[in-house]
């Protein structure tokens, strides 16, 4: 499956999710099929928010998505390593960075440029998006996805190289909590 086919499969799955018509994945069969190894058709970097489960949003079964979740869908070193692994070793042809409306990490970053404990690292990472979006949360969510896309390409030689070779496509999206739809940036 190439990146365009993978992206079309995600869009079709999201359309089923929005319509409330799941494909009815056979969990026992998917589980058995993945015992020997995984072959995800897409990689999704998204927020840790419990309202944003990519497998449901894209109506995907076990083994179909390689999911990396961090608050604010941040591509820190560990997340980048996970993305690189899935792209280089599992040969998934597509990375989707998915922000979402009403993101708590974005709200925290808009409210202050610092936070207690390790939450501060998340808030600081989102500050360029806060500046670009003029502290307007809905704009900052979009800007944050754009910043994450740029950071991935700048910080990961593996991902940028695979993208330049045409072996990987990287796409930014935003998920609507209210409609269930995923919009492409």
C-alpha positions, 0 to 999 in steps of 0.5 A: 500500500502506498501513502495515497492508498493509506491516506484514502483508507484513513479517510474512508475509516473516518467517514464510517466513524462519523456516520456511526458505521464501523467496519466491525473488525474481528478483534480475535482474528486481527489479534491472531493475524498480528502475533507474528509481526506488525505491518501498520499501513499508517503512523499517527502522532496525536494527543494523549487526550482520552477523547482522541483514540485514533483506532476508533476515529479511523475505524482501524483494527489491531495492527493497522495503525502505529500510534504515538501519543503525547500531550499536545501531539509533541514530537519530542526525541522519544516520539521521533524515535518511535516515528522513525522506527515505524517508518524505517523498519515497519515501512509504513508509508504515511505519517499523520500528525493529528491535533484536536479541538479543545486541546488541554495542552494548547489551552495551558500553553495559551494561558501561560508560558510555564507550568509546574513539573514536567508539564512545563516541557509541553507548554514550552514546546507549544510556545512557537505555535502560541505566538504564531496563533496569537494565543487564540486556541483554535488557531494555536491548534492549527499552528501547533500541527504545522510546528510539529510537522516542521520540527519532525522534518528538521529534527529527523534525518530519517523521516526527511530522507524517506519523505524526499525519496518518496517512501513516506508522506507526512500530513497534518490534520485536526480532529473535531471533537464535536463532529468526529471528522478529521480535516486536512491542513 
